[in-house]
Amino acid sequence: MGAVDLTTHPGHLARRLQQAHHLLWNAMVSEEITSPQFAVLNALVAEPGLDQRTVGERVGLDRSTIAEVIGRLLRRDLLDKDRDPRDGRRFLLRLTDDGLRTHRRLAVRTARMNQVLLGPLDADEQAAFFALIRRVADAAEELRHPGGPGTR
């Protein structure tokens, strides 16, 4: 059997896209705050007071990764955590003032970075790209968690 054409392998292309994203993120957005950390900040801007498990579900990070990401954000004083008054075992997360400022600054930078990353595509192609990649990502999530959030 001869060499395989890797341009027909979605994993290979996804890895190359991720490498390009990582390069642009570090150059245009932040060398200190990672993309997953920004996703957590963003989730808590949208829904302040979520617990760690729910934030992980919102941004698509597994338990160990979300714990590490939140730990780093807490150590940088970008997040605060308070015990849930209805369930003392849970902590509710909120952005600090510094966390809100950081999110605002990075949101502008991510918009510019996305323009560069998607620059080769026109507006219709970008819409098609997002529709297709969302469908594949949603299907992949279903493989990880059959039946949805209530069945884990």
N, C-alpha and C positions, 0 to 999 in steps of 0.2 A: 504494500500500500504506500502511495506517495504522500507528500506533504499535504496537510489539510489547509484549506483557505480560511484563515482566521478572520477575515473580513466578513465571513458569514456566521461567526460565532458571537452571539449576543454578550456572553460574559467577557470575551476579549475586548469588544467595543465598549462595554460598560466600564471596564477597568481603564481603558485609554481615556474615556470621557472623565472618569473620576480623577485621573492624574492631571488632566487639563484644569479641572475645577480646583483641585488642590493647589496647583501652581498659581492660578489666578487669585484664589482666596488669599494666599500668603502675600502676593504682590499688591493686591488692590484693596483688600478688606482688613485683614489683621494677621499678624504673626503670633499674637498672644491668645486671642479668642478663636477657637476652632468653629467650624461649621456646625457640628452637633451642639456645642455650647451656645452658639447664636440661636439655634432652633429652640433650645430650652428657654432662653430669654424671651424669644418671640412668643412661645406658647404661653408664658406667664404674663406677657403684655396683653394677650388676647383674653386670658382667663386667670386673673390673679387668684391665689389661694388654692391652687390645685395641690394634691399630694404627689409624692414622687412617682408612684406607680402610674397614675393617670397622665402625668407629664410624659413619662416614657412611652405610653401608648399613643399619645398625641403626636409625638415626633418620631415614632418608629424605632425606639432604642430598647434593647433587652435590659433585664434587671441589673446585671452587673455593670453594663455600660452606663446606664442612667445614674446609678449610684456614684460612679466615678466622676461623671460630668457634673453632677450636682455638688459633690464634694469639692471639686475644683472651684466652682462658682461661689460656694459658701466661703471658701478660704480667701478668695479674692474680694470678698465683701460686696459681691454683685447680687447676692440673694440673702434673704432672711428666712428663717423657718420658725414657726410657732406651733405649739401642740394644738391639735384639733380639739376644741372644747367638747365635741360630741363623741370623740373616740381618742382617748389618751395615747393609743399606740401609734397614731398617725401624726405626721407633721405636715402643715400647710406651708406652701412656699410663696414668697412674694419677692419682687425685685426691690432692691434698695434704690435710693435716689441715684447712686452711682451706676447701678444696674440699668436703670431707665435711661440715663444719659448715654451709657455704652450702647444700649440697644438702638437708640435714635441715631447715633453716629454710624453704627455699622449697617443699619437698614439702608441708609443713603448709599454707602459704599457697595453693598450687595447688589443694589439696583444697577449701579454702573458696571459691576463685574458681570452681571447677567447679560447686559447689553453686549459686552465684548464676547462672552462665551457663545451667545446665540447670534452673533453678528453675521455668520454665514447664511442664516435663514431669513427669508422675508416673513412678514407678519402672518400670512396664511400657513407657511411652513412651520413657524413657531407654534401656532395653535395646534396643528396636526401632530407635531413632535410631542407636545405636552399631553395631548389626548392619548396618544399611543403609549408613551412611557408610563403614564398613570395607570392605564389598563394593565400593562405588564406588571408594574409594581404592586397593584392591588391583587392581581392573581398570585403573585409570589407571596404576598402577605397571607393570603388564604391557605397556601401550602404550609406556611409556618404555623398558622392558627386556624385550623378547619372549624367552620361553624361560627366564627366571629368572636367578639370580645366576651360574650357571656358564657362561652364554653371552655375557657382556658382553665 
